[in-house]
Structure formats: C-alpha cells, structure tokens
Amino acid sequence: MSHVTNLNMPKLGLTMTEGTISEWMISPGASFKKDDVVLVVETEKIANEIEAPADGVLHDILVEAGETVAVGAPLANWDVGAAVMFEAAVEGEDAAATTPEPAKEIAAATTSIEVTKITARGVESKRIIATPLARRIARQNDIDLADISGSGPKGRIKAEDVHAAIAGGTSRAAQSSGVTVTSPDVLPDRRAATSYETAAARRLTEAKRDTPHFYLSTEVDAAALLALRQQLNADNEGLRISVNHLIIAAVARALQENETANCVWRDGEIMTYGTTDIGMAVNTEKGLFAPVLKNIGNFGIASIAEAARELAERARSGQLSSDDLSGGAATISNAGMFDVTYMGSIINPGQSSILGVGSIREIFRPDEDGQPELKQEMGLVLSCDHRIFDGVSGLTFLNSIKANLEKPLRLLVN
C-alpha cells in the first residue's frame, strides 16, 4: 500500500531556520531505493545529503535547486510506502536528538556527491564526482561536467576546474557560437553569491553590528617559542609541532587562568563554559571555517597537535559536523603564513573573543644598555566582546596569552 506525502525542509541543527536546495539527485517520476540520496540541502556552513528512509517514488518537485525556503516548507511530493513515514521537519531540540539520522552532514564545498549520468536511452554511462559549488557553476555556464577532469581526490571536480574549463572555452554555449574564450577576463563581472557566502555575510554582518567589539594589541618575543618548537621536533620525528599548536596551548592555559575569558553572552545572560574549547580558523576550498577543539585544557602539546591536525583535515576534506562548528568562547585566527603584522578579526557569532595572529618578524629593539638588539616578534590582536570584557579583563587575558608564549616551558606542565 502506497502513501503520497510531502517531503518537507528538514531541521538539521538547533539554530537552522532555513535551507537552500543545492541539487535534486532524483528526477520527478523516478523511483529510488532506501538510503539513496534524494537531494542536497545547504545550511549556513554545511551541506546535507538527504537520504530516502525507504523505497519509493518522487512525484512533483515544488522547490527548484537554488531556492531557499524555511524549515518545514514542502519541497516535493513523494511516495515512501506505508511501512515508513519520513518526518522531515524536526520540531524542537528533543525531536532533533531522536530523529533517525536523515542526513549526512559535510562541508558543502568539499563534499563528493556521486551522480550517475543517464543517457537518452537510460543507460548508466559515467559516474561524476563533483562538489556542489562546481555543479552550480557548471549549470550556470552550460558546462558539461563529463568533459572536465577533476583535480581533487579521486578525480573530484572542484570549482576551479570548472572555471578553468570556462576560461578554456569548453562551455556548450561558447562552442555552439564559435566563440573561443581565451582569458578569464571575459568571465562575467557579476554572479550570484553561493548559499555559504550569503550565510557567512549575514552572520558576520550581524556579529559586527550586534557584538560591541573592542581591540587590544601587543607584540610577543617569539625567540623562546621558536627554540622550544625546534627542540620538540628534534626529539619527535613522528608528530610535528607547529607554532600554531603552541599558540593553541597558550590560549587554552590562559582560558583556564581567566574565568571571564571562558564566558559568552547568551540572550541577556552570561554563560560560563565548564570545559576549555577553542575555535581554530581553517582555510578550505569553500572558505574559512572555525571548527572547535573540544575540552583541550589538560591536553599535552602532542595531543593538541594531533587533535588540531585531525580537525583541520576533516575541515578541508568536508567531514565537519554541526557539533564541530559550535561551542567555545574564543577562536584563534593565525595569518602568520601570509606576511601580515597585525590582524583585527570579527568575533565569531556566539563567542566572546578572537585572537588574530600575525607573522613572526625580525626587528631591532634597544637592549638594557640602549644598544640595538635583533628580536623575533609576533603581533597579536585580541578582539573582545565588551558585554563580557572590560579593558582590564581583556588586557589580563591577552597578557596571560603573551606570558605563556614568551615562557613556553610552562605549557609542558599540565
């Protein structure tokens, strides 16, 4: 016995209010099997493959790819059989915790979604692995993904592969008109923002507008930090320790030393975290993410390095979950590899501070006798939420971080 019902926009996280249809993987009238991916929904930072809970048939599509609708809005009509009914719109926190995992959450720009290409006779001809962003750009520019060789893992087609194809004149529109595109200069000057770009713009605009920022800066003498790093790596050929790993350890220790710094403003109340959680800015193919290292306050340097590298790898390969992107009072944004002296950053929504880290530079400073002495210095800028910090508490937190970096041996003692 069959039962036709609505496939509604699911609630895929506690803070989700709307989602964007990235791609329909099933055509109207087509049948599907249990666990087949029916569509891909993009939320603020991640894409979600929505799987069928049972065998069935997709009927009418009500919301086309690229459209954004509210949680609970009908997306399509489908028949998933009488045995299993899919409750797509999860209401409330408790319901979200008990819903049978309808989605696999992964970062949108690095998601590999395998799609079977169907020929005019309905014969499977090729499996194409591409990111949702690459598919959207290809669709907008009339590019056949089958003609593109992907540069990603296992031949995955990325956005830059599609841009290269456009620059090379491989779009069907260019070929049919006899026009050969020879330079990226002929690409359109305007394009629609992706759902991630739109969400990031909205969230950061709200954070800058609604969070009263103030900024504190200082310089750190990095000589002892660099010497410790060199010694640690000389004694350990397996796991390599970076300056960023030592900065994470220094901020973790400072959070433990300053209870105010581990607080956030939440709906008119001040909430204090019971664990030491720190966001870590990671640059990915899709953009900048800040996954959160959880409960690392008592981790040793090697454990911090291992946890940070594992989390960064998951961010770059598109394997972050909603939990990875939530929590924590502070984030570290290290731009030292990009040749910058200072960086004042916008506080991530829901947190109370972010530490911008600049490059380590050689600079002459006067010694005790007034003679020039060559120093290795690193610029720090702490962005603070004035609802949590005042000038004194902000400076106390920043100076704790500085002391931990200039006397890094204390980081080796739990």
N, C-alpha and C positions, 0 to 999 in steps of 0.2 A: 504494500500500500504506500503510495507516494503522498508527499505533503509539500506544497509550494509555500515558501515563506520568504520574508525579507532577509537579505544579508545586510546587516547594519554596520556602520562605522564602529569598530571595537574601541574600548578604552584600554590603552596599552601601557598606562602608567598613571600614578596617582595625580599628576599635575596636567595630564593631557586633556585638552578641551576641544581640539580639532585635529584633523589629519588630512594629508594630501594623497590622492591616488597617484602613485608613481607609475604603475603599469598593471594592466589586466593580463594575466597569464592564460586565461581560458576565454574563448570566444563565445558569444551568445549562441545557445543551442548545442554547445559541445558538452559531452559528458566528462566526468572526472572520477578519479579513484580516491579513496581515503588517503590522507596525507599529501595529496597533490597540492602544489602551491596555486591558489586561485588568483590572488592579486598581491601587490606590494604596496604597503601604506607607509608613507614617510611622516614621522613626527618631528619634533623640534631638532633632534640630533641623531636619530637613528631611523633605519628603515626596518620594516617588519614584514616577513613573509607570512601571509595568512593562509593556513592550510585547511583543507576540507576535513571535517570530522568524520565523514562517511562518504560512500559512493553517491553520486548524484548527477544532476544536470543543471547547468547555468542557463537561466532564461534571459530576461531583459536586463541590460546594464543601464542603471539610472544615473550614474555619475561617471563621466568620462575621465580618462587619465589626464592629470594636470590640475584637476579641480580640487579645491579644499572645502571640506564640509565639517560640521560639528559632530562630536561623539554621539552615536545613536541614530544618525541620519541614515535612511535607506540608501544602499549603494547599488543593489541589484536584487532581482528575484531569482531564487534557486530552489531546487528540489533535492533535499539531502536525505529523503526517506523517512519513514515513520519511526525507525528504530533510534535515530539520533537526531536531536534538535540542537542547533547551534545558537547559544545565547551570545551574540556578538557584542552587544553593548553592555559592558560590565558596569554595574552601578555600585559605587561606594568602595571603600578600602577593603572591607571584608570580602565582598564579592570578587574583587581583583585577586585576592590571595587564594581563592578556592576555585577559580575558573581553570578548566583543563587546558593548559598551555596552548592557546590558539596561534601563537606567533613565535617565530624565532627572531630575536632582536639582534640586529647587527648594524654597524655604522654604514650609512647609505652609500657613500662614495666608494667604499672598498668592498661592497657586497658582490659576490659572484653568484648570479642567478642564471642557471642553465635553462635555456629555452629551446624547444625542438622546432625547427623551421619546417613548415608544411608546404609542399609543392602543390601545384594546381591539381594534381591527382591524389593529394592527401598522403603522399609517401614521405616518411621521415628522411630528410636529406642531410641535415647537418645540425650539430649542437653548438650554439653560440654562447660563449661566456662573456658577459659584459656587465659593467657597473650600471646602475640605474641612470646616473648622470650621463654616461656615454650614450645610453639608449635615447635619452631625451634629446641630446644634441643631434644625434643621428636622425631622429624623427623630424626635428625642426629644419634640418638642412637636406632632407631627402637623401640620406646616405644609407646604402645597403651594408649592414654590419658584416655580411658574408664576404664582402670584398676587402675587409680590413684585417690585418694581422695584429693581434694584441701584444703589447709589450709587458703585460702583467704576468703574475704567476700562472702557469698552465695555459698561457695564451690569452688570459683575460684582457678584454678590450677596455681601455681606460679613456677618460675624456680627452687627454692629449693625443691619443691615437686617432680619435675622430677629428680633432682639429687639424691634425697633420693630413688626414685624408681630404678635408675641405681645402686646405692650402694647396694640396696636390691636384685639385680639380677632379676628384673621383665621385662627386655627387652626381646623381642621375640628372638633376636639373642642368648642371653645367655641361654634361656630356651631350644631352639632347639638343642644347642650344649651340653646341660647337664652341663654347667659350671655355678656355682653359684657365683655371685660377693658378697663378704662379706666385702669389705673395700673400702672407697673412694680412697685408694692408687692406685687401679687398673684403675682409670679413665684415659683417655688419657692425656698426658702431654701437648699436643698442641690442640688448637681449633681455628676456625675462629672467628675473632672479630665480634661482632654484629655491625649493622649499627650505633647505638648510640655510641658505643665505638670507632668506626672508625672516626665518625664525631667529637667526643669530642677530640680525639687525634690530628686530623688535626687542629681543631680550636685553641686548646691550644698551639700546636707547633707554629702555625702562630702568635698567640698572644705573645708568649715568644720571637720569632725571630724578629717580626716586631715592637713590642712596646718596647721602651727603658725603662726598669724598673730601679728604684732605691728604696731603702727600708729605712724606718725610724722606730725606735722602742722606746718605753717608758714603764714605769710602772705607773699604776693608783692606788691610795689609794682607795680601794673599800668599806671602812667602812661606809661612809655616804650613798653610793648607796644601800648597803645591808640593812641598817637601814630604808631607805625610802621604799624599796620594802616590808619589813616586815610590816611597818605601813600601806601601801596602801592595802595590802592583809588582814590585820586585820580589816580594815574598809569596805572591799568589799568582801563578801563571794561568789559573783557570778562569775565575771571575774577575774581570777588570773593573776597577773602581774609577769613576769619573768625578770631576769637580761637582757636578750636579748631584751625585749621590751624597757627597759630603754636605752640600747645602741643604738637602732634604733632612739629613740627620741633625744639622744645626737648627733648622726651623722646628723640627719635632721637639728637640730639647727645650727650645725657647717657649713653645706652646705649653710644655709641662711646667715651666718655671713661671708662666704668666697666665693665670686662670682667665683673665679678661680677654686675652687673645683667642681663647678657645670658645668664645661666645658668639652668638649670632642674634640678629633682630628678627623676630618672627611674629607678625600680626599683633604688634603692640606689646610683646613680651620679649624678655631676654632669655634665650635658651643656652645653657652651658653643656657642651659635649662631654661625655664621660670617657671618651677614647680620643686618641691623637690621630686624626685623619687629615691628610694633606692632599690637595689637588696638585696635579703636575701637568703643565701645558705640554702637549704633544702635537707637532705639526704632521698632518696627514695629507693624503691626496685630496680629500674633500675640504680640508680647512683645519683650523685649530680646535683641538679638543682638550678638555682638562679632566681626565679621569682621576679618581680619588684613591690614593693609597690608604688602606684602612688599618687602623689600630697598630701603627708602626712605632709608637712611642718607646717601646722597650726592645726594638729590633737592633741587632748589631749592624755594623756597616755592610758586611757581606750580605746579610738578609735584606737590608734596604736596597742594595744594588740589584739583587736577584728579583725582588718584588717589582722594582721600578722598571727593569728591562722587560719583564714579562708583561706588565701592564702597557708599556709603550708598544710592544709588539702586537698586542691584541688591538690597540687603538689603530695601528697602521694597517692591520690585516682585516679590520672591520668586524671584530669579535666583541666589542664592548656591549655590556648590558646596561639597562637603566640604572641598576644599583651602582655600577662603576662610575656613573656620572652624577651621583648625588652624594650629599653629606659633606662634612668638613667645614671648618671655619676659615681656612686660609689656602691659598694656591701659590705655587712658585712658577713664575714665567721667566725662564732663563734664555736670554737672547745673546749670550756672550759669543756664540759662534758667528754672529752676523756683524761684528765690528760696530758696537754701539757703546757709548759711555754710560748713559742713563736711560731708563725706560719707565715711564709712569703708566701703569696699566689700569684698566677698568675692572672693578671688583666683580667677580662672577656672581650672578643672582643667587641669593640665599646664603652667601658667605659674608665675612666682615673685613677681610683684608686680602691683598695680593702683593707678593714681593716680586718686583722687576729686577732682574739681574743683568748687569752689563758685562762687557768684555774685560778681561784682565789686561791692564796696560802697564807699560814701564814708564815711570815718571820720577823726576828728581824732586826730592823733598829735603829740607835742611835737617841735618842731624843735631845732636846736642850742642855741638860747637858752632852751629850755623853753617857748616860746610854741606854742599850738595851730596845727597846720597840717593842712589838709584833704588826705587821701590817698585814692587809689583802690586798694583792696586785694582780693586774691583768695585764698581759703583753699584749701590743698592738704592732702590726707591720703594718704600712701603706705602701703598695706597690703603687708607683706613676709612672705615665707616664711622662717621662722627656720632652715630647713635650708640655705638659700642665703646669707641675710644675717645679720650680727650688727648690733648697734646702730650701730657705726662705719660699716660699709659701707652700711647703709641710709641713714644721715644724709648720707653722702658723695654717694650717688645723688640724694637729694632736694635737697640743696644745689646740685648741678650743674644740676638742672632749674630751680631758683629763679634761679640766676645767669643762665642762658640766657634766662629770661623777663624779668628786670629789665634785662638788657643785650642786647636782642633783635637789635641790629645784627650780632652775631656769627653769627646764624642765616642771614644773607645771604651768608656766606662759606663755601664748601664746604671 
